[in-house]
């Protein structure tokens, strides 16, 4: 589906009432397009957790203009199936396909002198490029970590 309106029209055909009865739910599912106009925006809400989140946000059901009570979960399932080729993926299905990047794995505590930097691999590459080390990354990381511990111990002893 290209637009939340098309999902809302589909909901009206499926559950009765008019598209406006469902528009707000479908707008919510596709609100992540505000951040990324590619289909991968769906990783934010187009999964089992997103469907249950919609229920927490909008309540368990709505009553459409035809007087029918429709579970929010059904509307969410319909939206996700229409966008994900008939399936309802789990959050793990989405997250398991993320290509890990170094910045994702190396947090840091501000003002902590033991922190190497935001990306230790980049610091190591720079050290190799400037002939400051010939160690492999793992050995260099161990060496730098030991040096930081020794530095802290020396400061504490002084």
C-alpha positions as CSV (number, residue, x, y, z in Angstrom):
1,X,0.0,0.0,0.0
2,X,1.2,3.4,-0.8
3,X,-0.7,5.6,1.6
4,X,-2.5,5.3,4.9
5,X,-5.7,6.4,3.1
6,X,-5.6,3.2,1.0
7,X,-5.3,1.2,4.2
8,X,-8.3,3.1,5.7
9,X,-10.3,2.4,2.5
10,X,-9.4,-1.3,2.8
11,X,-10.5,-1.3,6.5
12,X,-13.8,0.2,5.5
13,X,-14.4,-2.5,2.9
14,X,-13.3,-5.2,5.4
15,X,-15.0,-4.1,8.6
16,X,-17.7,-1.7,7.4
17,X,-18.1,2.0,8.0
18,X,-16.1,4.7,6.2
19,X,-12.4,5.3,5.8
20,X,-12.4,8.1,8.3
21,X,-13.3,5.6,11.0
22,X,-9.9,4.0,10.6
23,X,-7.6,6.8,9.2
24,X,-6.0,7.7,12.6
25,X,-4.8,4.1,13.2
26,X,-3.3,3.8,9.8
27,X,-1.7,7.3,10.1
28,X,-0.1,6.1,13.3
29,X,1.4,3.0,11.7
30,X,2.9,5.1,8.9
31,X,4.0,8.0,11.0
32,X,7.6,6.7,10.8
33,X,7.7,7.9,7.2
34,X,8.3,11.4,8.7
35,X,11.8,10.2,9.5
36,X,12.6,8.0,6.6
37,X,10.7,7.9,3.3
38,X,11.8,4.4,2.4
39,X,10.0,1.1,3.1
40,X,12.4,0.3,5.9
41,X,10.5,2.9,8.0
42,X,8.2,0.0,8.7
43,X,10.8,-1.5,11.1
44,X,9.5,0.9,13.7
45,X,5.8,-0.3,13.9
46,X,5.1,-2.9,11.3
47,X,5.4,-6.0,13.5
48,X,3.8,-7.9,16.4
49,X,5.0,-5.4,19.0
50,X,3.7,-2.5,16.9
51,X,0.3,-4.0,16.7
52,X,0.1,-4.4,20.4
53,X,1.5,-0.8,20.8
54,X,-1.4,0.4,18.7
55,X,-3.8,-1.3,21.0
56,X,-2.2,0.4,24.0
57,X,-2.4,3.8,22.3
58,X,-5.9,3.6,20.9
59,X,-7.6,1.1,23.2
60,X,-8.8,-2.4,22.5
61,X,-11.4,-1.4,19.9
62,X,-13.3,1.3,18.1
63,X,-16.9,1.6,17.1
64,X,-17.1,2.5,13.4
65,X,-19.8,4.7,11.8
66,X,-21.9,1.6,11.0
67,X,-22.0,0.8,14.8
68,X,-19.7,-2.2,14.6
69,X,-17.1,-2.7,17.3
70,X,-13.7,-3.5,15.6
71,X,-10.7,-4.6,17.6
72,X,-7.7,-2.3,17.0
73,X,-5.5,-5.4,16.8
74,X,-7.5,-6.5,13.7
75,X,-6.9,-3.1,12.1
76,X,-3.2,-3.3,12.9
77,X,-2.9,-6.8,11.6
78,X,-4.6,-5.8,8.4
79,X,-2.2,-2.8,7.9
80,X,0.9,-4.9,8.5
81,X,-0.2,-7.7,6.3
82,X,-1.0,-5.3,3.5
83,X,2.5,-3.8,3.7
84,X,4.5,-7.0,4.4
85,X,3.3,-9.3,1.7
86,X,0.7,-11.1,3.8
87,X,2.8,-11.7,6.8
88,X,3.1,-10.2,10.3
89,X,6.8,-10.1,11.2
90,X,8.0,-10.0,14.7
91,X,10.3,-7.2,16.0
92,X,13.1,-9.7,15.9
93,X,12.5,-10.3,12.1
94,X,13.2,-6.6,11.6
95,X,16.0,-6.1,14.1
96,X,17.8,-9.3,13.1
97,X,18.3,-7.9,9.6
98,X,20.0,-4.7,10.7
99,X,23.6,-4.5,9.5
100,X,25.7,-3.8,12.6
101,X,27.9,-0.7,12.5
102,X,30.7,0.1,15.0
103,X,28.9,3.2,16.4
104,X,26.0,0.9,17.5
105,X,28.1,-1.3,19.8
106,X,30.4,1.1,21.6
107,X,28.7,3.4,24.0
108,X,30.7,5.8,26.1
109,X,30.4,7.7,29.3
110,X,31.0,11.4,29.0
111,X,34.0,12.7,30.9
112,X,35.3,9.2,31.6
113,X,39.1,9.2,31.0
114,X,39.0,5.4,30.3
115,X,37.0,5.9,27.2
116,X,39.0,5.5,24.0
117,X,36.5,7.3,21.8
118,X,33.2,6.8,20.1
119,X,34.7,4.2,17.8
120,X,37.7,2.2,19.0
121,X,38.2,0.6,15.6
122,X,38.6,4.1,14.0
123,X,41.1,5.1,16.7
124,X,43.1,1.9,16.1
125,X,43.1,2.4,12.3
126,X,44.4,5.9,12.9
127,X,47.1,4.5,15.2
128,X,48.1,2.0,12.5
129,X,48.1,4.6,9.8
130,X,50.4,6.9,11.8
131,X,52.8,4.0,12.7
132,X,51.9,4.2,16.4
133,X,51.1,0.5,16.6
134,X,51.6,-2.7,14.7
135,X,49.2,-4.7,16.9
136,X,46.1,-6.2,15.6
137,X,42.8,-4.6,16.8
138,X,42.1,-7.1,19.6
139,X,45.6,-7.0,21.0
140,X,45.7,-3.2,20.7
141,X,42.3,-2.9,22.5
142,X,43.6,-5.1,25.3
143,X,46.8,-3.1,25.6
144,X,44.9,0.2,25.7
145,X,42.5,-1.1,28.3
146,X,45.3,-2.3,30.5
147,X,47.1,1.0,30.2
148,X,43.9,2.9,31.2
149,X,43.5,0.6,34.3
150,X,47.1,1.2,35.2
151,X,46.7,4.9,34.8
152,X,43.6,4.9,37.1
153,X,45.5,2.9,39.7
154,X,48.5,5.2,39.6
155,X,46.2,8.2,40.0
156,X,44.4,6.6,42.9
157,X,47.7,5.7,44.6
158,X,49.1,9.2,44.3
